[in-house]
Amino acid sequence: MSRRRVLSLAVALGLTASLAGLTSAVATASPNKTKATNAQAGCNLDNAENGIKHVVYLTFDNVHFSRDNPNVPSDLEQMPHLLNFIKENGTLDNNHHTPLIAHTGGDIISTLTGTYGDRNGMPVSNSFRYFNPNGTSSQAISFAYWTDGLFDPANPTPTDTRPTMVTPQGKVAPAPWVPFTRAGCDFGAVGTANTVLENTGPDVPKVFGANSPEVAEAKADPGLASTDFVGIGVHCAKDSTHCKAGHAQPDLLPDEPGGYQNFPGLFGAKYVNPVISPAGPVTAVDGKTPITDDKGRPGFPGFDGMSAANTLGYMASMQEAGIPVTYGYISDAHDRHPTGGAYGPGEAGYVKALKDYDDAFASFFQRLTHDGINADNTAFVITSDENDHFVGGAPSPANCDGVHTPCTYQQLGEINANARGLLSTQQNVTTPFQVHADSAPNFYLDGNPAPGAQVTRDFEHAVSKLTAVNPITGKTDKIQSYVADPTEMKLLHMVTGDPARTPTFTTFADPNYYVFAGQPNCGQPCVALGPGFAWNHGDFAPDINRTWLGLVAPGVRNLGVTDKVWSDHTDIRPTLLALLGLRDSYTGDGRALFELVESEALPDALNDHRRSLTQLAATFKQLNACVGEFGSTTLAASTKALESETPGDKQYTDTMKKLTDLGTKRDALVARIQPVLDRAVTDYDAEFTERQISKLNREGQDLLKQAKHV
């Protein structure tokens, strides 16, 4: 995966023909001549009686619906086969949001589980740091198989022994495939975070055993082992024929609520490919091009090699082989894969990549239609992990649109800021620390001092005063925009069940900046353009935190594009499960987006109280979402308090007490609202009164008002 991990009439008239030119339908027959409508025996995805027999779930890495340059069509506008499929058959929610911090690992995990980072262990990603008992900190990687312990690439026996995917109770977080396999349905995973093996280090022995041939291969040839075992998997139902063909491993989830015994799985293309493509290598979605690694060996091409053509090819092959639930990841189009570097909006290579993606979707939809898989019997869920903030100068020529006229950029790249050097030279601060480098950098002070300790407060003050001369604009910028210590991080769902992962504090920087800790001087410039990356995310910023969600399924309303429903990643899972009539064995953090569902597919109690429940659902999101009104308001208060230098640190102390009290009230109220919203969607015998619903809504609105007066 990558490291980070409306048209005016005049413009529309000028672009219509060119965008039509980007739309080349590719007639693609399924390599598997058997129609996929012969569904997996024993699989039941239609408990809600909506006629759903397949699930196609796609997560893009940083693909945008909104424009990054007003003259250049957005990513989705340049993929009309995908965009029109959603608009014509379902709903695209353009008011969809990320958790914090907004990175590939944590964002995808939230979509998969319906939980925020405090309940799945991933509020900080795509890597994070953890404190050792001696007060130093070490780096761990977010991408590891679901049941792995903490993955420190520099230390196979880290001092922190908690799971990577850790719950508040210190257990392994519930796995996303469980409701499907319990319903008798195989779950295919194509590059989807932590549902597949992510590395050849701890993951391979975790699944295959320390003395297995697979581990021997990983030691002898890690590159081949990555091609063979990483990135592709099938979690099988108990009686699945797919896992009886040999090489299946026990799919172990020892902490799963309700138990999870005797389920098998296939891990890696070496064992999945013969099951889904027995006649030869799995091909790209065109049905012709074998999917290989960089040495031409059939199998997993690497996470940055998960183009639309490759991911959709694997997913189509799985569906055609009778695997009815397929989850896939598609890498971004704005990076120069595989050589590295970044494009700016409208650059020729970027436009070409999006054209290739659109062609892949044209082939995909034709291929699925040929297989009998379509909007009448399939739930399609399509989203992006987060948006990005483009960092670069003005394009040339100034009126370029990328379609008629390619754009070029003289200045391109995030602004790298060496916090250690700036602290030393600007603030004379040499306190030992490490940082999880990011546009939302997490600081870990050596010794793990307590919040409010003098060394902590002095350091926070120093960071808040750092400035940089912007190499693009020439202006002097304050680097820090917002800051949260553990009190506020808890309100933002950023404190996990592993205390060692909790940073000393988190800064949300000016989104143009990428903050790291280099040398304690500026012998090399402490502020400079980093041309390898030009798309920042992780931060607290509207153009990063607002993304999109596409839903097409029987029971989903055809609203086209709408911004009427404020949602975030935790809402995707309960919405999908409600459409399928499936349930998790735990309560998530989101809620089903019933505003996007046809009345006929909802319980009578919800339809009877639809207006008041809609208001309550909106209040619930503003209370609980990381970037909702409550989180945004308290983060602003936290920033003022942490930057303050009042006598006796009174403003800081008083504000933290108020925030703690507000957090306790918020959590208690959310715990009362959520069951009401859940039952309204899933319980056909539920009964509610307007008084009950209105009372909860008033309490929520009152608490939002209280947060504004901290």
Order of alpha helices (4+ residues) and beta strands (2+ residues): alpha-beta-alpha-beta-alpha-alpha-beta-beta-alpha-beta-alpha-alpha-alpha-beta-beta-beta-alpha-alpha-beta-alpha-beta-beta-beta-beta-beta-alpha-beta-beta-alpha-beta-beta-beta-alpha-beta-beta-beta-beta-alpha-beta-beta-beta-alpha-alpha-alpha-alpha-alpha-alpha
